[in-house]
Amino acid sequence: MMNSAANDYGLWGLVVLNSIIFVGFAYSFFKPANLRDWRSFGAYSGFIVALFAEMYGFPLTIYLLSGWLGSRFPNVNLLGHDAGHLWWLVTGQHGSPHLGAFHILSFLFIFAGFMLLSKAWHVLYDAQRRQQLAVAGPYRYIRHPQYVGFVAIMFGFLLQWPTLLTLAMFPVLVVMYVRLASSEERDSEAAFGDAWREYAAVTPRFIPYLARAGRGRPFRSHGG
């Protein structure tokens, strides 16, 4: 049974506060402008709300796994906050999970994701204002840095605080972003024609060519 000696959940105010912070932070970088943008941003927002609802509200994953976790870790208070760091718990780590490798790595992914969103949005905004193809900044190396940024943030949170719901959502959202990217590319090809095809021929969708990372992408837009 779950030990209720120290219950660190039921903090719905923190659920709301953290959801607003991380959704609002992403919004300030991404600034959705059309239906496609709102779909990608809405998917990310749903993931964030589901995450913090379990992190501070009700530990559904801990509850569903309480039998197995209780038998394997009988001396751990499953309703304590530290137990929610499941990677730290199941790998038998000791001390504070906030100083563990998973937690530190998660912050690196989250930080990188937000930075990628920020840099990509500024380039995309300027390109849209000029009615040109976005080819500068992160777009020199990948065609969809904003989608990669969202995936990096969500993956970072999974390293820090995995839940059954967010683990199930993650691959679904990745597939959704891939489909949105394909739809976006069809629109870009229709709008920019040969310029888009030349750009796509030398620039990967999501994973940069490591051999080119140091010297940049040779493509130059027809617009200058």
Residue pairs with C-beta under 8 A, 6 or more apart in sequence:
1 66
1 70
2 62
2 63
2 66
2 70
2 78
2 79
3 77
3 78
3 79
4 79
5 77
5 79
6 77
6 79
6 80
7 79
8 79
8 80
8 81
9 56
9 57
9 58
9 59
9 79
10 57
10 58
11 56
11 57
12 56
12 57
14 52
14 56
15 49
15 52
15 53
15 55
15 56
15 57
18 52
18 55
18 56
19 45
19 48
19 49
19 52
22 48
22 52
23 44
23 45
23 48
23 49
25 114
26 41
26 44
26 45
26 48
26 114
26 117
26 150
26 153
27 41
29 114
29 117
29 118
29 121
30 37
30 41
30 117
30 121
30 146
31 37
31 121
31 125
32 38
32 40
32 41
33 128
36 180
36 183
36 184
39 176
39 180
40 146
40 147
40 150
40 176
40 177
40 180
43 150
43 173
43 176
43 177
44 150
44 153
44 154
44 173
46 169
47 154
47 157
47 166
47 169
47 170
47 173
48 157
50 163
50 165
50 166
50 169
51 157
51 161
51 163
51 166
54 60
54 61
54 84
54 161
54 163
54 165
54 166
55 84
55 161
59 78
59 79
59 84
60 163
60 164
60 165
61 86
61 162
61 163
61 164
61 165
62 69
62 78
62 79
62 83
62 84
64 164
65 164
66 78
69 76
69 78
69 83
69 89
70 78
72 90
73 83
73 89
76 83
76 89
77 83
82 88
82 89
82 96
82 97
83 89
84 161
85 97
85 100
85 102
85 103
85 160
85 161
86 161
86 162
87 102
87 159
87 162
88 97
88 100
88 102
88 103
89 97
93 100
97 103
102 159
102 160
103 159
103 160
105 156
105 159
106 156
106 157
106 158
106 159
106 160
107 156
107 160
108 156
109 152
109 153
109 155
109 156
109 159
110 152
110 153
110 156
110 157
110 160
111 156
112 149
112 152
112 156
113 148
113 149
113 150
113 151
113 152
113 153
113 154
113 156
114 149
114 153
115 149
116 138
116 145
116 146
116 148
116 149
116 152
117 145
117 146
117 149
117 150
117 153
119 137
119 138
119 145
120 137
120 138
120 139
120 145
120 146
120 149
121 146
122 137
123 134
123 136
123 137
123 138
123 139
124 134
124 139
124 146
126 134
126 136
127 133
127 134
127 135
127 136
128 134
130 223
132 221
132 223
133 188
133 192
133 195
133 196
133 199
133 221
133 223
135 199
135 203
135 217
135 219
135 220
135 221
137 145
138 145
139 145
139 203
140 203
140 216
140 217
140 219
141 203
141 204
141 208
141 209
141 212
141 213
141 216
141 217
142 148
142 203
142 204
142 205
142 206
142 207
142 208
143 181
143 185
143 199
143 200
143 203
143 204
143 205
143 206
144 177
144 181
144 184
144 205
144 206
147 177
147 180
147 181
147 206
148 206
150 173
150 177
151 173
151 174
151 177
154 166
154 170
154 173
155 170
157 166
158 166
158 167
158 170
181 205
181 206
185 196
185 200
188 196
189 196
189 197
189 200
192 199
194 222
195 221
195 222
195 223
198 219
199 219
199 221
202 217
202 218
202 219
203 217
203 219
